[in-house]
Amino acid sequence: MALLRRAIELHGAGKSAEAERTYRAALALDGGNVDAQRNYGVLLHSLGRFAEAEQQARRALALKPDDAEAQLNLALAMRKLGRPQDALEAVRRSLALRPNSATAELTLGNALQDLDQNEAAEAALHRALALQPDFAIALNNLGNAHIRRGAVDEAVAYYRRAVEVDPLYTEAHYSLGLALLLQGELAEGLEEYEWRWQRGGLKPHRFRAPLWTTDAPSAATVLVYSEQGIGDIIQFARYVPLLTARGHRVLFGVPPALERLFAHLGGATIVPPGKALPSFDRQIALLSLPRALGTRIETIPADVPYLAAPPKVVSHWRTRLGGDGGVKVGLVWRGSTTFATDRKRSIDPSLLGPLFGVPGVRLISLQKEPRDHDLAVLRGFGPLEHIGAELGDFADTAGALLALDLVVSVDTAVAHLAGALGHPVLLLLPFAPDWRWLLARDDSPWYPSARLFRQPALDDWPSVIARVATALRESATAQLR
């Protein structure tokens, strides 16, 4: 069919809107054309319209149930829709119909990774590479599989091979950057980390002003704009005073939740969203500053505190929480559900029982929005005060932290805030941690007041909780002396 050939050509040329119109015209003439139904689904998938892509794959399969490509398209849509078990079943049907497909083995490996079946996932990815040795996506994803089980050196080798195969493969460069940073190789890692802008998830601002570099005139006005999450902004805000120390006037764009906390950060002018920007001479993204300043592990600016809570807020919380009742310990057990790997860093409250009943310890929940039944589960172990609902912005949270003796937290913004305040924090980390926590150490060059408690094996939270409970007993005993 001429219309179908034309639609495929338009899609290949990147003319998606015209291709979609042509697919629709082809299907209006012949709705029973399996190739048209299937390929229209591929277009919809490329446009991020995954629910529609699923329906198109199902229409193609209704016409031809033994169509291996349509089964694969269905699996791809299921993964994007957050249904990995359905994706697994669909891709297995595809492989049964067409066994020697590198793309299907890749998709099988990805679905198995989504389901935490890591050994089977690696086996599928190896089969994909046996069929197609220079399959860059499979090399990258095999690197990801090794990261999950703590084999970082091997992961780096796979990422390097993926970049060698495809020098413009954004995801492999980004993955390589994260793995190198995790190893503490900041020089090369920060260079590769700049590929984050090409991935599609972040949208760099398109300012006309040149990028800030260390040879910018000392009197320049520099816009530093935030990116990524609150924890990232808190961690890297330490670089803003380094710019003002160079004689720059710094405009720092931050979200409203941080505006009051950052009000006196290194003499910078805080610019919340929606406020008109004054004129500026240079600009740079916040997480690009470590690279621009040539940061290495030994030169991380770790003078804490570099943030402070308003004195009135601290006074309020000290009165609110009182001065007695044992060691006051703030507790955060979950991160934001919008974070891609939150299920790895967050802890089911049913595992936290050993933290309760430690003599001389008073547990206080800082969780802003506890999930259903979380507080009830925890209070089943013992007394728990909850102040999370009373916390407004992060200046409030900072004041509450400073009224506590220490904080126990998963890897979320509260942990970063405690570290930035120079306040004691016991940080609970998954087996495959975020890059900033490095490997095989119980301290952090970013936060001298932090103690790191790592999972010794995948998903082993119980041993982490047991060690934290011991640390709490030690703190309570020390206070009684």
Buried (B, 14 or more C-beta within 10 A) or exposed (E): EEBBEBBBEBBEEEBBEBBBEBBBBBBEEEEEBBBBBBBBBBBBBEBEBBEBBBBBBBBBBEBBEEBBBBBBBBBBBBBBBEBBEBBBBBBBBBBEBBEEBBBBBBBBBBBBBBBEBBEBBBBBBBBBBEBBEEBBBBBBBBBBBBBBBBBBEBBBBBBBBBBEBBEEBBBBBBBBBBBBBBBBBBEBBBBBBBBBBBEEEEEEEEBEBEEBEEEBEEEBBBBBBBBBBBBBBBBBBBBBBBBBEBEBBBBBBBBEBBBBBBEEBBEBBBBEEEEEEEEBBBBBBBBBBBBBBEBEEEEBBBEBBBBBBBEEBBBBBBEEBEEEEBBBBBBBBBBBEEBEEBEBBBBEBEBBBBBBEBEBBBBBBBBBEBEEEBBEBBBEBEEBBBBBEEBEBBBBBBBBBBBBBBBBBBBBBBBBBBBBBBBBBBBBBBBBBBBBBBEEEEEBBBBEBBBBBBBEEBEEBEEBBEBBBEBBBEBBEEEEE
